[in-house]
Amino acid sequence: MSNGETPAMPVKVVTGAGTKTSKGLTKREMFAMHAMQGILSNSGGVIQANSRSGTSWCNCDASGLAQWSLECADALLAELEK
């Protein structure tokens, strides 16, 4: 299992049958989520408002946003491996 596939915030759950680890999001998924949040928070970024067409994508679409977010996550994971 690579670093990006490991749990971002694993939680040990104790039950009557024993202890198990709840995995949740992977580090890659969490890093991509935060990258996407940052990209979307830029008011002059990929989603903009204008007086003619209202709010819409600007030089991007949802697929492009997802790809950028994953590229950022992968770049961070690569740097952490150094």
Buried (B, 14 or more C-beta within 10 A) or exposed (E): EEEBEEBBEEEEEEEEEEEEEEEEEBBBBBBBBBBBEEBEEEEEBBBBEEEEEEEEEEEBEEEEBEEBBBEBBBEBBEEEEE
